[in-house]
Amino acid sequence: MAFKIGFTAETEDNTVSYIESESVNVNTQPKRSVVEIYFEKRNMTLSYYNDRFDLKLGDLVYVEGKLEGMLGVIRDINYNFKIKISDYKRVIAVVDRSVSGEFFMAGSHFVSFDRQALPYRKILAFFKAPEEEYDDFISGSDGSGFSLGNLSDLNVPDAISERGYEYYVENRVLFICIDAGKGRAIVEGRDIYEVEFEFSGGQIKSLTCSCFCSNICKHEFAVMLQLRETLGMIEKNYSGAFEKSDYFSAIRKSVLFNFAIDGKKSGSFTLGQ
């Protein structure tokens, strides 16, 4: 039996509509402030100068300096201050946690067939700071491919396939999507890795990973296993939805709840058949 989850709130006229998590509008007038930011991975709180964003308590941010690339949460905001600018690093990015749309159960993940519900770049910012403008990447492909239904064709060494399988069962594939044949995924390892590929008629081509391994890596193998499982669930429970939209995205359940729901103090969500 297929279930779906919707995030809703009752309006004044007693109708039900989809809601979005609170988000930061970087186009609003920034308020200069000195903010205290807690970094869970380091279990430390540090102060930073902000002159770019209208920050709120609980916002998730990235900063410059030694902790660049590490996600922090705003714990305190001070608008009355006088500091020496050279003594403070700045807040450089704020994570947009707004989520709106219809999501369907698919094992360990939620699935959506709406391109606007879970844009790849928005989800990537949950785990990685935005890339600098000067960062430039190129890739190449020999045009070869393989069947998703027969991963043994990859001839992956046992050690790699075993580690990839462990990543898969541990739900380290945080996000995966296919949009008009272009596939992308986010995998949690020692770092956050991005996997890209092409998908058509059950065939995979141009499989690459940002770990820059020259051969098939454990991250890619884990993504292929997750892709095969997710597509199987889509075909079984939501027949035709992927073909109709030519798009699907799947996000690990805990990721969606941690970023889109955790910390909200109002609103509601409904579970239904």
C-alpha positions as CSV (number, residue, x, y, z in Angstrom):
1,M,0.0,0.0,0.0
2,A,1.4,3.4,-1.0
3,F,1.5,6.2,1.6
4,K,2.3,9.9,1.1
5,I,3.4,12.6,3.4
6,G,2.4,16.2,3.2
7,F,3.5,19.2,5.3
8,T,0.4,21.3,5.9
9,A,-1.0,24.0,8.0
10,E,-4.6,25.1,8.6
11,T,-5.5,28.5,7.3
12,E,-8.1,30.9,8.6
13,D,-10.8,29.5,6.3
14,N,-10.1,26.0,7.6
15,T,-8.6,24.8,4.3
16,V,-5.3,23.0,4.2
17,S,-2.3,24.1,2.2
18,Y,1.3,23.2,1.9
19,I,3.8,25.2,4.0
20,E,7.4,26.0,3.8
21,S,10.0,25.9,6.5
22,E,11.3,29.3,7.5
23,S,13.9,30.4,5.1
24,V,16.4,33.3,4.8
25,N,15.8,35.9,2.1
26,V,19.3,37.1,1.2
27,N,17.7,40.0,-0.8
28,T,16.3,41.6,2.4
29,Q,18.2,44.4,3.9
30,P,21.1,42.9,5.9
31,K,21.4,43.8,9.6
32,R,25.0,44.2,10.8
33,S,25.5,42.0,13.8
34,V,27.9,39.9,15.8
35,V,26.6,36.4,16.0
36,E,27.5,33.3,18.1
37,I,27.6,30.2,16.0
38,Y,27.6,26.6,17.4
39,F,29.5,24.0,15.4
40,E,28.3,20.6,16.3
41,K,31.2,18.7,14.7
42,R,33.6,20.6,16.9
43,N,31.3,21.1,19.9
44,M,32.3,24.7,20.0
45,T,30.7,28.2,19.8
46,L,32.5,31.1,18.2
47,S,31.7,34.7,17.3
48,Y,31.5,36.0,13.7
49,Y,30.7,39.3,12.1
50,N,27.7,39.5,9.7
51,D,27.0,42.2,7.2
52,R,25.3,40.3,4.4
53,F,22.2,38.6,5.8
54,D,19.2,39.3,8.0
55,L,19.9,36.4,10.3
56,K,17.5,34.7,12.7
57,L,18.1,32.4,15.7
58,G,18.4,28.8,14.5
59,D,19.6,29.7,10.9
60,L,22.2,27.3,9.5
61,V,25.2,29.1,8.1
62,Y,28.7,28.7,6.7
63,V,31.6,31.0,7.7
64,E,35.0,31.9,6.4
65,G,38.3,31.1,8.2
66,K,39.4,27.8,9.8
67,L,35.9,26.4,10.0
68,E,35.1,27.2,6.4
69,G,32.8,24.5,4.9
70,M,31.5,23.4,8.3
71,L,27.9,23.9,9.1
72,G,27.0,26.0,12.1
73,V,23.8,27.2,13.8
74,I,23.0,30.7,15.0
75,R,22.7,30.6,18.8
76,D,22.8,34.4,19.6
77,I,22.6,37.7,17.7
78,N,24.0,41.0,19.0
79,Y,23.1,44.2,17.2
80,N,24.8,46.5,19.7
81,F,28.6,46.2,19.3
82,K,31.8,47.8,18.4
83,I,34.5,45.6,17.0
84,K,37.8,45.6,15.1
85,I,36.9,44.1,11.7
86,S,40.2,42.5,11.3
87,D,39.6,40.4,14.4
88,Y,36.5,38.7,13.1
89,K,35.7,36.3,10.3
90,R,32.4,36.7,8.4
91,V,29.3,34.7,7.8
92,I,29.4,33.9,4.0
93,A,26.3,31.8,3.3
94,V,22.9,30.9,4.8
95,V,21.2,27.6,4.2
96,D,17.7,27.8,2.6
97,R,15.6,25.1,4.5
98,S,12.3,25.9,2.8
99,V,10.6,22.8,1.6
100,S,7.2,22.6,-0.1
101,G,5.5,19.7,-2.0
102,E,4.2,16.2,-1.9
103,F,6.4,13.3,-0.8
104,F,5.9,9.6,-1.1
105,M,7.3,6.8,1.0
106,A,10.1,4.7,-0.6
107,G,11.8,2.6,2.0
108,S,14.5,4.6,3.8
109,H,13.8,7.7,1.6
110,F,11.0,10.1,0.7
111,V,10.4,10.5,-3.1
112,S,9.1,13.5,-5.0
113,F,8.2,13.9,-8.6
114,D,8.1,17.7,-8.4
115,R,11.2,19.5,-9.6
116,Q,10.5,22.4,-7.3
117,A,10.2,20.3,-4.1
118,L,13.9,19.3,-3.6
119,P,16.2,21.2,-6.0
120,Y,19.7,19.6,-6.0
121,R,21.6,22.7,-5.2
122,K,19.4,23.5,-2.2
123,I,19.9,20.0,-0.8
124,L,23.6,20.1,-1.4
125,A,23.9,23.3,0.7
126,F,22.6,21.3,3.6
127,F,26.0,19.6,3.6
128,K,28.5,21.7,1.7
129,A,29.2,25.4,1.5
130,P,28.4,27.0,-1.9
131,E,31.3,26.7,-4.3
132,E,33.4,29.8,-5.0
133,E,33.1,31.4,-8.4
134,Y,36.7,30.5,-9.2
135,D,36.2,26.8,-8.6
136,D,36.2,25.1,-12.0
137,F,35.7,21.4,-12.7
138,I,35.7,19.5,-16.0
139,S,34.9,15.9,-16.7
140,G,35.2,13.4,-19.6
141,S,33.6,10.1,-20.7
142,D,34.6,7.3,-23.0
143,G,30.9,6.7,-23.8
144,S,30.8,3.3,-22.3
145,G,27.9,2.2,-20.1
146,F,26.3,-0.7,-18.2
147,S,22.9,-2.0,-17.2
148,L,21.6,-0.9,-13.8
149,G,20.0,-4.3,-13.5
150,N,23.3,-6.1,-13.8
151,L,26.0,-4.3,-11.7
152,S,28.3,-7.3,-12.0
153,D,29.2,-5.9,-15.5
154,L,31.1,-3.3,-13.7
155,N,33.7,-5.8,-12.6
156,V,34.2,-3.8,-9.3
157,P,36.9,-5.3,-7.0
158,D,35.3,-7.2,-4.1
159,A,36.7,-4.7,-1.5
160,I,35.1,-1.8,-3.3
161,S,31.7,-3.5,-3.9
162,E,31.6,-4.6,-0.2
163,R,32.3,-1.1,1.1
164,G,29.8,0.3,-1.4
165,Y,27.2,-2.2,-0.2
166,E,27.9,-1.1,3.4
167,Y,27.4,2.5,2.4
168,Y,24.1,1.5,0.8
169,V,22.7,-0.4,3.8
170,E,23.9,2.4,6.1
171,N,21.8,4.9,4.1
172,R,24.8,7.0,3.3
173,V,23.2,8.0,0.0
174,L,21.6,11.1,1.3
175,F,20.0,12.3,-1.9
176,I,19.5,11.1,-5.4
177,C,17.7,12.5,-8.4
178,I,17.2,12.1,-12.1
179,D,16.1,15.0,-14.3
180,A,15.6,14.3,-18.0
181,G,18.2,11.6,-18.0
182,K,20.8,13.5,-15.9
183,G,21.4,11.9,-12.5
184,R,23.0,13.3,-9.4
185,A,23.5,12.1,-5.9
186,I,25.0,13.1,-2.6
187,V,26.9,10.5,-0.5
188,E,28.1,10.8,3.0
189,G,31.6,9.4,3.6
190,R,34.7,10.8,5.2
191,D,33.5,13.9,3.3
192,I,30.4,14.8,1.3
193,Y,30.8,13.4,-2.2
194,E,28.8,14.2,-5.4
195,V,28.1,11.5,-7.9
196,E,26.9,12.2,-11.4
197,F,25.7,9.9,-14.2
198,E,23.4,9.6,-17.3
199,F,20.4,7.3,-17.2
200,S,18.3,6.1,-20.1
201,G,16.3,2.9,-20.6
202,G,17.9,1.2,-17.6
203,Q,21.4,2.0,-18.9
204,I,24.0,4.1,-17.0
205,K,26.7,6.1,-18.7
206,S,29.3,8.8,-17.7
207,L,29.4,7.7,-14.0
208,T,31.7,10.0,-12.0
209,C,32.4,11.0,-8.4
210,S,33.9,14.0,-6.8
211,C,36.3,11.8,-4.9
212,F,38.2,11.8,-8.2
213,C,38.9,8.0,-8.1
214,S,40.0,6.8,-11.5
215,N,37.9,3.6,-11.3
216,I,34.5,2.8,-9.9
217,C,34.5,3.8,-6.3
218,K,32.4,2.8,-3.3
219,H,30.4,6.0,-3.5
220,E,29.3,5.3,-7.0
221,F,28.5,1.7,-6.3
222,A,26.4,2.7,-3.3
223,V,24.5,5.2,-5.5
224,M,23.8,2.5,-8.1
225,L,22.4,0.2,-5.5
226,Q,20.2,3.0,-4.0
227,L,19.1,4.0,-7.5
228,R,18.1,0.4,-8.4
229,E,16.1,0.0,-5.1
230,T,14.4,3.4,-5.5
231,L,13.4,2.9,-9.1
232,G,12.0,-0.5,-8.2
233,M,9.8,1.0,-5.4
234,I,8.7,3.8,-7.8
235,E,7.7,1.2,-10.4
236,K,5.9,-0.9,-7.9
237,N,4.0,1.7,-5.9
238,Y,3.8,4.8,-8.1
239,S,3.6,3.4,-11.6
240,G,3.9,6.0,-14.3
241,A,4.8,8.9,-12.1
242,F,8.5,9.0,-13.1
243,E,7.7,8.5,-16.8
244,K,5.2,11.3,-16.7
245,S,7.4,13.9,-15.1
246,D,10.8,12.6,-16.4
247,Y,12.0,13.5,-12.9
248,F,12.3,12.1,-9.4
249,S,14.2,12.9,-6.3
250,A,14.7,10.8,-3.2
251,I,16.0,12.1,0.1
252,R,16.8,10.2,3.2
253,K,14.0,10.5,5.7
254,S,16.1,11.8,8.5
255,V,17.7,14.5,6.3
256,L,14.3,15.9,5.4
257,F,13.1,15.9,9.0
258,N,16.3,17.3,10.4
259,F,16.5,20.2,8.0
260,A,12.9,21.0,7.1
261,I,11.1,20.2,10.3
262,D,13.4,20.0,13.3
263,G,13.3,23.3,15.2
264,K,10.0,24.5,13.8
265,K,7.7,25.8,16.6
266,S,4.4,25.9,14.7
267,G,2.5,24.2,11.8
268,S,1.5,20.6,11.3
269,F,2.0,17.7,8.9
270,T,-0.4,14.9,7.9
271,L,0.1,11.3,7.0
272,G,-2.4,9.7,4.7
273,Q,-3.1,7.0,2.2
